[in-house]
Amino acid sequence: MSFGGMHKVRHTRKLLSHKSRQITTPNNDTLYSDFWLDLRRGPARIRIPGPGERYFSLMMLDYYTNNFCVPGTRTTGTEPVEFTLVGPESSTEGLTGEVVRAPTNMVFALARILVDGPEDLEAAHAVQDAIELEAPEHDNVEGDWILRDAPWDAFFAEANRLIRINRPPLTDLNLLRRIAPLGIGPDQTFDPTAFTAEEAEAIASGVRLAAERLARIQTSMAKGGRGWVWPRRNLGVYGQDYFMRAVVAVGGLGALPLEEASYLRTGGERDQPLDGRRLWRMRFPPGGELPCDAFWSLSMYEPTPDGEFFFVRNELDRFSIGDRTPGLKRNADGSLDIWISADNPGPEREANWLPAPPGPFHLFLRAYLPRTELLEKHVAVPHPEPYQQ
């Protein structure tokens, strides 16, 4: 169940800001529209608009957070597209036009619609409103909210219920055989009373150890200090990389596949964290900005202790800066300096200023529709350097 209900399109009408805490590492370049589907109820007819020159994508995730279809600018072009989405075992008899078969019965869809500043919001809203969904009625009564820190018996019971609804792929069979003694699997019904007290404590202990390991990874991410971290090639389509999928679920749920967007992250250099109490300069050489066919942006985040990242309140209400930022000043040789600090660097630099918190921060560099040289890491991405006045 989503915040807006099943089988209903929900629109975010404003660009996300420091007040936005529903998802970690949000972007400040696109509006979001989303919906949940339960394809056991029947097929869903989806129509997406023709965005023209505006970047648009509709990310569709299976229940294991893998991107299985991303219609939009890159894949379906600039004209409207209509298709029918069906479940993994549903009949397609009688359906006409384009049909997409989802790997799981439950699907989450998230649209990203590029916005070129406040004056462009009305036009972007029109693109949102042109997203059409026809799906069977859904009463939203099935299942409970279970957080990841819930007691193991409640967590496993709900996880197994969802695994039964959303059958894992054949390639997960090895893992399913390993966890079968827990009573978890697509053909099992989880029963916490089937375990002795000793077994129950062993399971609880294992869950705690797994949570502690993930927490250590997330805390390490929040500290930074390793330079630019390039994304793994399987971002957004994880296969059997279960740990990678878990890390992204906590630190960046809903990542697009790399062909759609490339994400780089840095929290510092040589174990020295970035800190907004200093002035930093990030210089793109002439012709050295990120090669992409849509747009690029550099976003500022303040890390939380558990590895989540959120925008920072600032006097400009500026949370990202990039190739579409109005008023950017380039140097005489064509290079571009981006100034990063908590304090305003002065009127001559303010147009290129990305405000930071007065403490540790992380930078996320996004390139939408990246070109091959960026995907293959043949691009020298400049590092933020301390600037001495």
C-alpha positions in Angstrom: 0.0 0.0 0.0 1.4 3.5 -0.9 0.8 6.8 0.8 -1.7 7.6 -1.9 -3.4 4.2 -2.1 -3.1 1.4 -4.6 -4.0 1.9 -8.2 -4.0 5.7 -7.9 -1.5 8.1 -9.4 0.0 10.4 -6.8 1.7 13.6 -7.9 4.3 15.7 -6.1 3.6 19.2 -7.4 6.7 20.9 -6.1 10.4 20.2 -6.4 11.6 18.5 -3.2 13.4 20.6 -0.6 15.0 20.3 2.8 11.5 19.5 4.2 11.2 16.4 2.1 12.0 13.4 4.2 9.9 10.6 2.7 12.7 9.2 0.6 16.5 9.4 1.0 18.7 11.2 -1.6 15.8 12.9 -3.5 16.6 14.9 -6.5 15.8 18.6 -7.0 15.6 18.5 -10.8 12.4 16.6 -11.5 8.9 16.3 -10.3 7.8 12.9 -9.1 4.6 11.0 -9.9 4.0 7.4 -8.6 1.6 4.6 -8.2 1.4 1.0 -6.9 -0.2 -1.8 -8.7 -1.4 -5.3 -7.7 -1.7 -7.1 -11.0 -3.6 -10.1 -9.4 -6.6 -7.8 -9.7 -6.2 -7.7 -13.5 -4.2 -5.8 -16.2 -3.4 -2.1 -15.9 -3.6 0.2 -18.9 -1.0 3.0 -18.7 -0.6 6.0 -20.9 2.4 8.3 -20.7 2.6 11.7 -22.4 4.8 12.9 -25.2 7.3 15.0 -23.3 8.9 16.6 -26.3 12.3 18.0 -25.4 11.7 17.6 -21.7 13.3 14.6 -19.9 10.8 12.0 -18.8 11.0 8.5 -17.5 8.6 6.1 -15.9 10.6 3.7 -13.8 8.8 0.4 -13.1 10.1 -1.8 -10.3 9.2 -5.3 -9.5 8.7 -6.2 -5.9 12.4 -6.9 -5.5 13.3 -3.3 -6.6 14.6 -4.3 -10.0 13.9 -2.0 -12.9 12.2 -4.2 -15.5 10.9 -1.5 -17.9 11.6 2.3 -18.1 9.5 3.9 -20.9 10.3 7.5 -21.5 12.7 9.8 -23.4 15.5 7.2 -23.8 13.4 4.2 -24.8 10.1 5.2 -26.2 10.9 8.7 -27.5 9.1 12.0 -27.4 5.6 10.9 -28.5 2.8 9.5 -26.2 2.9 5.8 -25.5 0.1 3.5 -24.3 0.6 -0.1 -23.1 -0.9 -2.7 -20.9 0.9 -4.2 -17.9 0.1 -7.7 -16.9 1.2 -10.0 -14.1 3.7 -12.9 -14.5 1.0 -15.5 -14.9 -1.8 -13.5 -16.4 -3.4 -14.3 -19.7 -2.9 -11.8 -22.5 -5.9 -13.1 -24.5 -8.0 -10.2 -25.9 -5.4 -7.6 -25.1 -4.4 -5.3 -28.0 -1.5 -3.0 -28.6 1.7 -3.0 -26.6 1.8 -5.5 -23.7 4.4 -5.6 -20.9 4.6 -8.6 -18.6 5.8 -7.7 -15.1 8.1 -10.2 -13.3 6.0 -9.9 -10.0 2.4 -9.3 -9.2 3.1 -6.1 -7.3 4.7 -3.2 -9.1 5.9 0.3 -8.1 6.1 2.9 -10.8 7.8 6.3 -10.4 7.9 9.0 -13.0 10.5 11.7 -13.2 9.6 14.9 -15.1 12.3 17.5 -15.6 11.6 21.1 -14.4 13.5 24.1 -15.6 12.9 26.4 -12.7 9.7 27.7 -11.0 8.4 29.3 -14.2 8.3 25.8 -15.8 6.2 24.2 -13.1 2.8 24.8 -14.8 4.0 23.1 -18.0 5.5 20.2 -16.0 2.2 19.8 -14.1 0.5 19.3 -17.5 2.9 16.5 -18.3 2.1 14.9 -14.9 -1.7 15.3 -15.5 -1.3 13.5 -18.9 -0.2 10.3 -17.1 -3.2 8.0 -17.3 -3.8 4.8 -15.3 -6.8 2.4 -15.8 -6.7 -0.4 -13.2 -9.3 -2.4 -11.3 -10.6 -1.1 -8.0 -8.4 -1.8 -5.0 -9.6 -1.5 -1.4 -6.1 -1.2 0.2 -7.0 -3.5 3.2 -4.4 -6.3 2.6 -1.3 -6.5 4.7 0.3 -4.4 7.5 3.0 -1.8 7.7 6.1 -3.6 8.9 9.3 -1.6 9.5 12.7 -3.1 9.0 13.4 -3.0 12.7 10.2 -4.9 13.6 10.4 -8.1 15.7 11.7 -11.0 13.6 8.5 -13.1 13.7 6.4 -10.2 12.4 9.0 -9.2 9.8 9.4 -12.8 8.5 5.6 -13.4 8.5 4.9 -10.3 6.3 8.0 -11.0 4.1 6.8 -14.5 3.4 3.3 -13.4 2.7 4.7 -11.0 0.0 7.1 -13.7 -1.3 4.1 -15.9 -1.9 2.4 -13.1 -3.8 5.5 -12.1 -5.7 7.2 -15.3 -6.6 11.0 -14.9 -6.9 12.8 -15.7 -10.1 14.3 -19.1 -10.8 17.8 -17.6 -10.3 17.0 -17.1 -6.6 16.4 -20.8 -6.1 19.8 -21.4 -4.4 19.0 -18.7 -1.8 15.5 -20.0 -1.3 16.8 -23.5 -0.6 19.2 -22.1 2.0 16.4 -20.2 3.9 13.8 -23.0 3.5 14.4 -24.3 7.1 13.1 -20.9 8.3 9.7 -21.7 6.7 10.1 -18.9 4.2 9.5 -19.4 0.5 6.9 -19.0 -2.2 5.4 -22.4 -1.4 5.6 -22.2 2.4 3.6 -20.6 5.1 5.7 -19.0 7.8 4.9 -20.3 11.4 6.9 -18.7 14.2 5.5 -21.3 16.7 7.3 -24.1 14.8 10.6 -23.2 16.4 11.9 -24.1 19.8 12.9 -21.3 22.2 16.6 -22.0 21.4 15.9 -21.8 17.6 13.9 -18.7 18.0 16.8 -17.0 19.9 19.2 -18.1 17.2 17.1 -16.6 14.5 16.7 -13.3 16.4 20.5 -13.2 16.9 21.1 -13.7 13.2 18.7 -10.9 12.3 20.4 -8.6 14.8 23.8 -9.4 13.3 22.6 -8.8 9.8 21.1 -5.4 10.8 24.3 -4.4 12.6 26.4 -5.3 9.4 24.1 -3.2 7.2 24.2 -0.3 9.8 28.0 -0.4 9.7 28.0 -0.1 5.9 25.5 2.8 6.0 27.4 4.6 8.8 30.6 4.2 6.7 28.8 5.7 3.7 27.7 8.7 5.9 31.3 9.3 6.9 32.7 9.5 3.3 36.3 10.3 2.6 36.9 7.9 -0.4 36.7 10.4 -3.3 34.1 9.9 -6.0 32.4 6.5 -5.6 31.2 5.3 -9.0 28.0 3.2 -9.2 28.2 -0.5 -9.7 27.2 -1.7 -13.1 24.2 -3.6 -11.7 22.6 -0.6 -10.0 18.9 -0.8 -10.4 19.0 -4.4 -11.7 20.6 -6.4 -8.9 20.3 -10.0 -9.9 21.7 -12.1 -7.0 23.6 -9.2 -5.4 21.3 -9.2 -2.4 23.6 -7.1 -0.2 23.9 -4.3 -2.9 20.1 -4.3 -3.2 19.7 -3.9 0.6 22.3 -1.0 0.8 20.5 0.8 -2.0 17.1 0.2 -0.4 18.3 2.1 2.7 20.5 4.7 1.1 18.9 5.4 -2.3 15.7 3.4 -3.0 14.4 3.6 -6.5 17.7 4.1 -8.4 17.4 4.1 -12.1 19.6 1.7 -14.2 22.9 3.3 -15.4 21.8 3.8 -19.0 19.1 6.1 -17.7 21.1 7.9 -15.0 24.6 7.7 -13.7 25.1 8.6 -10.0 28.5 9.5 -8.4 28.9 10.2 -4.7 31.6 11.7 -2.6 31.9 12.6 1.1 35.6 13.6 1.0 39.1 12.7 0.0 41.8 10.5 1.7 39.6 9.8 4.7 39.1 13.6 5.2 35.3 14.4 5.1 33.9 17.3 3.2 33.0 20.0 5.7 30.9 23.2 5.0 32.9 25.3 7.4 35.6 25.5 4.7 35.3 26.9 1.2 35.6 24.3 -1.6 36.0 24.8 -5.3 35.0 22.2 -7.9 36.4 23.2 -11.3 35.2 21.8 -14.6 37.8 22.4 -17.3 36.8 23.9 -20.6 34.6 21.3 -22.4 35.0 19.0 -19.3 31.4 18.9 -18.1 29.7 15.6 -17.8 28.9 14.0 -21.2 25.1 13.2 -21.3 22.2 13.7 -23.6 19.7 15.1 -21.0 21.2 17.1 -18.1 23.6 16.9 -15.2 23.3 18.3 -11.6 25.4 18.3 -8.5 23.3 17.9 -5.3 24.1 18.8 -1.7 23.1 16.4 1.1 23.6 16.3 4.9 24.2 12.7 6.0 22.3 11.1 8.9 24.0 8.7 11.3 22.3 5.7 9.8 23.4 6.6 6.2 20.4 8.5 4.8 20.9 11.7 2.9 18.7 14.8 2.9 18.8 18.3 1.5 20.1 21.2 3.6 18.1 24.4 4.4 19.9 27.5 3.1 19.3 31.1 2.3 19.0 30.6 -1.5 16.7 27.6 -1.3 19.2 26.0 -3.7 19.8 22.3 -3.3 21.5 21.4 -6.5 23.4 23.2 -9.3 24.1 22.1 -12.8 24.1 22.8 -16.5 20.5 24.3 -16.3 21.1 26.6 -13.3 20.2 30.2 -14.4 23.0 32.7 -14.2 26.0 30.4 -13.9 29.2 32.3 -14.6 31.9 30.6 -16.6 35.5 31.7 -16.6 37.1 33.5 -19.6 38.7 30.2 -20.7 35.3 28.4 -20.6 36.0 26.5 -17.3 33.3 26.4 -14.6 33.9 26.9 -10.9 31.3 25.7 -8.4 31.8 27.1 -4.9 30.7 25.1 -1.9 30.5 26.3 1.7 28.1 27.0 4.5 28.8 30.8 4.3 28.0 32.9 1.3 31.3 33.2 -0.7 30.4 36.7 -1.8 28.5 38.5 -4.6 31.0 37.5 -7.4 30.7 33.8 -6.6 27.1 33.6 -5.4 25.7 32.6 -8.8 27.9 29.5 -8.7 27.4 28.8 -5.0 26.1 25.4 -3.7 25.2 26.0 0.0 26.4 23.4 2.4 25.7 22.7 6.1 28.2 24.0 8.7 29.6 20.5 9.1 30.0 17.2 7.1 28.2 17.0 3.7 28.1 14.7 0.7 27.8 15.5 -3.0 25.9 13.5 -5.4 26.6 14.0 -9.1 23.8 12.9 -11.5 24.0 12.6 -15.3 20.8 11.7 -17.0 21.1 9.8 -20.3 24.9 9.4 -19.8 27.0 8.8 -22.9 29.2 5.7 -23.3 32.4 7.4 -22.2 30.8 8.3 -18.8 29.3 4.8 -18.4 32.7 3.3 -19.1 34.4 5.7 -16.7 36.6 7.4 -19.4 35.8 10.8 -17.9 37.9 12.7 -15.4 35.4 14.0 -12.8 36.9 17.0 -10.9 37.1 16.7 -7.2 36.1 19.4 -4.7 39.3 21.0 -3.4 39.8 23.2 -0.4 40.2 26.8 -1.5 42.6 29.1 0.1 41.6 32.8 -0.1 
